[in-house]
Structure formats: C-alpha cells, structure tokens
Amino acid sequence: MDPLLLTAYVLVWPVVVIGTLAVIIRAFVKDARQAKREGRRII
C-alpha cells in the first residue's frame, strides 16, 4: 500500500469516528431535553 494513502487513512479515521459520535450525542441530548420538558423518562 502506498504510504501516502495509509497516512491519509490513519489521519481521516479519527475524524470519521468523532463525527459519528457527535451525531449520536447530539441526538441523545435533544431527546433528553425533550423528555425533560414533557416530564417523561428517557428509558
């Protein structure tokens, strides 16, 4: 494998993971706030 491609893969992978976690966390926080406003439990 070309070292440049391997380097790009290693550098991009954490960005993809952080982006995915950010989307999941944002959705959870939104649901938690809505549940709190409605007076119901999340789980």
C-alpha distance matrix in Angstrom:
0.0 3.8 6.3 8.6 7.2 6.9 10.3 11.7 11.1 12.8 15.5 16.3 16.6 19.9 21.3 21.0 22.6 25.3 26.1 26.6 28.8 30.8 31.6 32.8 34.8 36.4 37.5 38.9 40.8 42.2 43.4 44.9 46.8 48.1 49.2 51.0 52.8 53.9 54.9 52.8 50.3 46.6 46.3
3.8 0.0 3.8 5.5 5.4 6.4 8.7 10.1 10.8 12.5 14.5 15.6 16.7 19.7 20.8 21.0 23.0 25.3 26.0 26.9 29.2 30.7 31.8 33.3 35.1 36.4 37.8 39.4 41.0 42.4 43.9 45.3 47.0 48.4 49.7 51.4 53.1 54.4 55.5 53.6 51.2 47.5 47.5
6.3 3.8 0.0 3.8 5.5 5.0 6.0 8.5 9.8 10.5 12.2 14.1 15.4 17.9 19.2 20.0 21.7 23.7 24.8 26.1 27.9 29.4 30.8 32.3 33.8 35.2 36.9 38.3 39.7 41.3 42.9 44.1 45.7 47.4 48.7 50.1 51.9 53.4 54.4 52.6 50.1 46.5 46.6
8.6 5.5 3.8 0.0 3.8 5.4 5.1 6.2 8.6 9.9 10.6 12.1 14.2 16.7 17.3 18.3 20.5 22.1 22.8 24.5 26.5 27.6 29.0 30.8 32.3 33.4 35.2 36.8 38.0 39.4 41.3 42.6 44.0 45.6 47.1 48.5 50.1 51.7 52.8 51.2 49.0 45.4 45.7
7.2 5.4 5.5 3.8 0.0 3.8 5.4 5.1 6.1 8.6 9.9 10.4 12.0 15.1 15.7 16.0 18.3 20.3 20.8 22.0 24.3 25.7 26.7 28.4 30.2 31.3 32.8 34.5 36.0 37.3 38.9 40.4 42.0 43.4 44.8 46.4 48.0 49.4 50.6 48.8 46.6 42.9 43.1
6.9 6.4 5.0 5.4 3.8 0.0 3.8 5.4 5.1 6.2 8.6 9.9 10.6 13.5 14.9 15.3 17.0 19.2 20.3 21.3 23.1 24.8 26.2 27.5 29.1 30.6 32.2 33.5 35.1 36.7 38.1 39.4 41.1 42.7 43.9 45.4 47.2 48.6 49.6 47.7 45.3 41.6 41.6
10.3 8.7 6.0 5.1 5.4 3.8 0.0 3.8 5.4 5.2 6.2 8.6 10.1 12.2 13.4 14.7 16.4 17.9 19.2 20.8 22.4 23.7 25.4 27.0 28.1 29.6 31.5 32.8 34.0 35.7 37.5 38.5 40.0 41.9 43.2 44.4 46.2 47.9 48.8 47.2 44.8 41.2 41.5
11.7 10.1 8.5 6.2 5.1 5.4 3.8 0.0 3.8 5.5 5.2 6.0 8.5 10.9 11.2 12.2 14.6 16.0 16.7 18.4 20.5 21.4 22.9 24.8 26.1 27.2 29.1 30.7 31.9 33.3 35.2 36.4 37.8 39.4 41.0 42.3 43.9 45.5 46.7 45.2 43.0 39.4 39.9
11.1 10.8 9.8 8.6 6.1 5.1 5.4 3.8 0.0 3.8 5.5 5.2 6.0 9.2 10.2 10.3 12.3 14.5 15.3 16.3 18.4 19.9 21.2 22.6 24.3 25.7 27.2 28.7 30.2 31.7 33.2 34.6 36.2 37.8 39.1 40.6 42.3 43.7 44.8 43.0 40.7 37.0 37.2
12.8 12.5 10.5 9.9 8.6 6.2 5.2 5.5 3.8 0.0 3.8 5.7 5.6 7.5 9.6 10.6 11.6 13.5 15.2 16.4 17.7 19.4 21.2 22.4 23.5 25.3 27.1 28.2 29.5 31.4 32.9 33.9 35.6 37.4 38.6 39.8 41.8 43.3 44.1 42.4 39.9 36.3 36.5
15.5 14.5 12.2 10.6 9.9 8.6 6.2 5.2 5.5 3.8 0.0 3.8 5.7 6.5 7.5 9.6 11.1 12.0 13.5 15.5 16.8 17.7 19.8 21.5 22.3 23.6 25.8 27.1 28.1 29.8 31.8 32.6 34.0 36.0 37.4 38.5 40.2 42.0 42.9 41.5 39.2 35.7 36.3
16.3 15.6 14.1 12.1 10.4 9.9 8.6 6.0 5.2 5.7 3.8 0.0 3.8 5.7 5.3 6.4 8.9 10.1 10.8 12.6 14.6 15.5 17.0 18.9 20.2 21.3 23.1 24.8 25.9 27.3 29.2 30.5 31.8 33.5 35.1 36.4 37.9 39.6 40.7 39.2 37.1 33.5 34.2
16.6 16.7 15.4 14.2 12.0 10.6 10.1 8.5 6.0 5.6 5.7 3.8 0.0 3.8 5.4 5.2 6.4 8.7 10.0 10.8 12.5 14.3 15.8 17.0 18.4 20.1 21.7 22.9 24.5 26.1 27.6 28.7 30.5 32.2 33.3 34.8 36.6 38.0 39.0 37.2 34.8 31.2 31.5
19.9 19.7 17.9 16.7 15.1 13.5 12.2 10.9 9.2 7.5 6.5 5.7 3.8 0.0 3.8 5.4 5.1 6.0 8.5 9.9 10.5 12.0 14.3 15.4 16.2 18.0 20.1 20.9 22.1 24.1 25.8 26.5 28.2 30.1 31.3 32.4 34.4 36.0 36.8 35.2 32.8 29.3 29.8
21.3 20.8 19.2 17.3 15.7 14.9 13.4 11.2 10.2 9.6 7.5 5.3 5.4 3.8 0.0 3.8 5.5 5.2 6.1 8.6 9.9 10.4 12.4 14.4 15.2 16.2 18.5 20.0 20.8 22.4 24.4 25.5 26.7 28.6 30.2 31.3 32.9 34.7 35.8 34.4 32.4 28.9 29.8
21.0 21.0 20.0 18.3 16.0 15.3 14.7 12.2 10.3 10.6 9.6 6.4 5.2 5.4 3.8 0.0 3.8 5.5 5.1 6.2 8.7 9.9 10.8 12.6 14.3 15.4 16.9 18.6 20.1 21.4 23.0 24.5 26.0 27.5 28.9 30.4 32.1 33.5 34.7 33.0 31.0 27.3 28.0
22.6 23.0 21.7 20.5 18.3 17.0 16.4 14.6 12.3 11.6 11.1 8.9 6.4 5.1 5.5 3.8 0.0 3.8 5.4 5.2 6.2 8.5 10.1 10.8 12.2 14.2 15.7 16.6 18.3 20.1 21.4 22.4 24.3 26.0 27.0 28.5 30.4 31.8 32.6 30.9 28.5 24.9 25.3
25.3 25.3 23.7 22.1 20.3 19.2 17.9 16.0 14.5 13.5 12.0 10.1 8.7 6.0 5.2 5.5 3.8 0.0 3.8 5.5 5.1 6.0 8.7 10.0 10.3 12.0 14.2 15.2 16.1 18.1 19.9 20.7 22.2 24.2 25.5 26.5 28.4 30.1 31.0 29.6 27.4 24.0 24.9
26.1 26.0 24.8 22.8 20.8 20.3 19.2 16.7 15.3 15.2 13.5 10.8 10.0 8.5 6.1 5.1 5.4 3.8 0.0 3.8 5.5 5.1 6.4 8.8 9.9 10.5 12.5 14.4 15.4 16.6 18.6 20.0 21.2 22.8 24.4 25.8 27.2 28.9 30.2 28.8 27.0 23.5 24.7
26.6 26.9 26.1 24.5 22.0 21.3 20.8 18.4 16.3 16.4 15.5 12.6 10.8 9.9 8.6 6.2 5.2 5.5 3.8 0.0 3.8 5.4 5.3 6.4 8.7 10.0 11.0 12.6 14.4 15.6 16.9 18.5 20.3 21.5 22.8 24.6 26.2 27.4 28.6 26.9 24.8 21.2 22.0
28.8 29.2 27.9 26.5 24.3 23.1 22.4 20.5 18.4 17.7 16.8 14.6 12.5 10.5 9.9 8.7 6.2 5.1 5.5 3.8 0.0 3.8 5.4 5.1 6.0 8.4 9.9 10.5 12.1 14.1 15.4 16.2 18.2 19.9 20.9 22.3 24.3 25.7 26.5 24.8 22.6 19.0 19.9
30.8 30.7 29.4 27.6 25.7 24.8 23.7 21.4 19.9 19.4 17.7 15.5 14.3 12.0 10.4 9.9 8.5 6.0 5.1 5.4 3.8 0.0 3.8 5.5 5.2 6.0 8.5 9.9 10.5 12.1 14.2 15.1 16.4 18.3 19.8 20.9 22.5 24.3 25.4 24.2 22.4 19.1 20.6
31.6 31.8 30.8 29.0 26.7 26.2 25.4 22.9 21.2 21.2 19.8 17.0 15.8 14.3 12.4 10.8 10.1 8.7 6.4 5.3 5.4 3.8 0.0 3.8 5.6 5.2 6.2 8.7 10.1 10.6 12.4 14.3 15.6 16.7 18.4 20.1 21.4 22.7 24.2 22.8 21.3 17.8 19.4
32.8 33.3 32.3 30.8 28.4 27.5 27.0 24.8 22.6 22.4 21.5 18.9 17.0 15.4 14.4 12.6 10.8 10.0 8.8 6.4 5.1 5.5 3.8 0.0 3.8 5.5 5.3 6.2 8.7 10.0 10.7 12.3 14.4 15.5 16.5 18.4 20.2 21.2 22.3 20.5 18.5 14.9 16.1
34.8 35.1 33.8 32.3 30.2 29.1 28.1 26.1 24.3 23.5 22.3 20.2 18.4 16.2 15.2 14.3 12.2 10.3 9.9 8.7 6.0 5.2 5.6 3.8 0.0 3.8 5.4 5.0 6.1 8.5 9.9 10.4 12.2 14.2 15.2 16.3 18.4 19.9 20.7 19.3 17.3 14.0 15.6
36.4 36.4 35.2 33.4 31.3 30.6 29.6 27.2 25.7 25.3 23.6 21.3 20.1 18.0 16.2 15.4 14.2 12.0 10.5 10.0 8.4 6.0 5.2 5.5 3.8 0.0 3.8 5.5 5.2 6.2 8.7 9.9 10.7 12.4 14.2 15.4 16.7 18.5 19.8 18.9 17.7 14.6 16.9
37.5 37.8 36.9 35.2 32.8 32.2 31.5 29.1 27.2 27.1 25.8 23.1 21.7 20.1 18.5 16.9 15.7 14.2 12.5 11.0 9.9 8.5 6.2 5.3 5.4 3.8 0.0 3.8 5.5 5.1 6.2 8.6 10.0 10.6 12.2 14.3 15.5 16.6 18.1 16.8 15.6 12.3 14.5
38.9 39.4 38.3 36.8 34.5 33.5 32.8 30.7 28.7 28.2 27.1 24.8 22.9 20.9 20.0 18.6 16.6 15.2 14.4 12.6 10.5 9.9 8.7 6.2 5.0 5.5 3.8 0.0 3.8 5.4 5.1 6.0 8.6 9.9 10.4 12.2 14.3 15.3 16.1 14.5 12.7 9.4 11.5
40.8 41.0 39.7 38.0 36.0 35.1 34.0 31.9 30.2 29.5 28.1 25.9 24.5 22.1 20.8 20.1 18.3 16.1 15.4 14.4 12.1 10.5 10.1 8.7 6.1 5.2 5.5 3.8 0.0 3.8 5.5 5.0 6.1 8.5 9.8 10.5 12.3 14.2 15.0 14.3 13.1 10.5 13.3
42.2 42.4 41.3 39.4 37.3 36.7 35.7 33.3 31.7 31.4 29.8 27.3 26.1 24.1 22.4 21.4 20.1 18.1 16.6 15.6 14.1 12.1 10.6 10.0 8.5 6.2 5.1 5.4 3.8 0.0 3.8 5.5 5.3 6.2 8.6 10.0 10.8 12.4 14.2 13.7 13.3 11.0 14.2
43.4 43.9 42.9 41.3 38.9 38.1 37.5 35.2 33.2 32.9 31.8 29.2 27.6 25.8 24.4 23.0 21.4 19.9 18.6 16.9 15.4 14.2 12.4 10.7 9.9 8.7 6.2 5.1 5.5 3.8 0.0 3.8 5.5 5.1 6.1 8.6 9.9 10.5 12.0 10.7 10.1 7.6 10.7
44.9 45.3 44.1 42.6 40.4 39.4 38.5 36.4 34.6 33.9 32.6 30.5 28.7 26.5 25.5 24.5 22.4 20.7 20.0 18.5 16.2 15.1 14.3 12.3 10.4 9.9 8.6 6.0 5.0 5.5 3.8 0.0 3.8 5.5 5.1 6.1 8.7 9.9 10.3 9.3 8.3 6.3 9.8
46.8 47.0 45.7 44.0 42.0 41.1 40.0 37.8 36.2 35.6 34.0 31.8 30.5 28.2 26.7 26.0 24.3 22.2 21.2 20.3 18.2 16.4 15.6 14.4 12.2 10.7 10.0 8.6 6.1 5.3 5.5 3.8 0.0 3.8 5.4 5.1 6.2 8.7 9.8 10.2 10.4 9.5 13.2
48.1 48.4 47.4 45.6 43.4 42.7 41.9 39.4 37.8 37.4 36.0 33.5 32.2 30.1 28.6 27.5 26.0 24.2 22.8 21.5 19.9 18.3 16.7 15.5 14.2 12.4 10.6 9.9 8.5 6.2 5.1 5.5 3.8 0.0 3.8 5.4 5.1 6.2 8.6 8.8 10.0 9.2 12.9
49.2 49.7 48.7 47.1 44.8 43.9 43.2 41.0 39.1 38.6 37.4 35.1 33.3 31.3 30.2 28.9 27.0 25.5 24.4 22.8 20.9 19.8 18.4 16.5 15.2 14.2 12.2 10.4 9.8 8.6 6.1 5.1 5.4 3.8 0.0 3.8 5.4 5.1 5.9 5.2 6.2 6.2 9.8
51.0 51.4 50.1 48.5 46.4 45.4 44.4 42.3 40.6 39.8 38.5 36.4 34.8 32.4 31.3 30.4 28.5 26.5 25.8 24.6 22.3 20.9 20.1 18.4 16.3 15.4 14.3 12.2 10.5 10.0 8.6 6.1 5.1 5.4 3.8 0.0 3.8 5.4 5.0 6.2 7.4 8.3 11.9
52.8 53.1 51.9 50.1 48.0 47.2 46.2 43.9 42.3 41.8 40.2 37.9 36.6 34.4 32.9 32.1 30.4 28.4 27.2 26.2 24.3 22.5 21.4 20.2 18.4 16.7 15.5 14.3 12.3 10.8 9.9 8.7 6.2 5.1 5.4 3.8 0.0 3.8 5.5 7.9 10.3 11.3 14.9
53.9 54.4 53.4 51.7 49.4 48.6 47.9 45.5 43.7 43.3 42.0 39.6 38.0 36.0 34.7 33.5 31.8 30.1 28.9 27.4 25.7 24.3 22.7 21.2 19.9 18.5 16.6 15.3 14.2 12.4 10.5 9.9 8.7 6.2 5.1 5.4 3.8 0.0 3.8 5.6 8.9 10.5 13.7
54.9 55.5 54.4 52.8 50.6 49.6 48.8 46.7 44.8 44.1 42.9 40.7 39.0 36.8 35.8 34.7 32.6 31.0 30.2 28.6 26.5 25.4 24.2 22.3 20.7 19.8 18.1 16.1 15.0 14.2 12.0 10.3 9.8 8.6 5.9 5.0 5.5 3.8 0.0 3.8 7.0 9.7 12.4
52.8 53.6 52.6 51.2 48.8 47.7 47.2 45.2 43.0 42.4 41.5 39.2 37.2 35.2 34.4 33.0 30.9 29.6 28.8 26.9 24.8 24.2 22.8 20.5 19.3 18.9 16.8 14.5 14.3 13.7 10.7 9.3 10.2 8.8 5.2 6.2 7.9 5.6 3.8 0.0 3.8 6.6 9.0
50.3 51.2 50.1 49.0 46.6 45.3 44.8 43.0 40.7 39.9 39.2 37.1 34.8 32.8 32.4 31.0 28.5 27.4 27.0 24.8 22.6 22.4 21.3 18.5 17.3 17.7 15.6 12.7 13.1 13.3 10.1 8.3 10.4 10.0 6.2 7.4 10.3 8.9 7.0 3.8 0.0 3.8 5.6
46.6 47.5 46.5 45.4 42.9 41.6 41.2 39.4 37.0 36.3 35.7 33.5 31.2 29.3 28.9 27.3 24.9 24.0 23.5 21.2 19.0 19.1 17.8 14.9 14.0 14.6 12.3 9.4 10.5 11.0 7.6 6.3 9.5 9.2 6.2 8.3 11.3 10.5 9.7 6.6 3.8 0.0 3.8
46.3 47.5 46.6 45.7 43.1 41.6 41.5 39.9 37.2 36.5 36.3 34.2 31.5 29.8 29.8 28.0 25.3 24.9 24.7 22.0 19.9 20.6 19.4 16.1 15.6 16.9 14.5 11.5 13.3 14.2 10.7 9.8 13.2 12.9 9.8 11.9 14.9 13.7 12.4 9.0 5.6 3.8 0.0
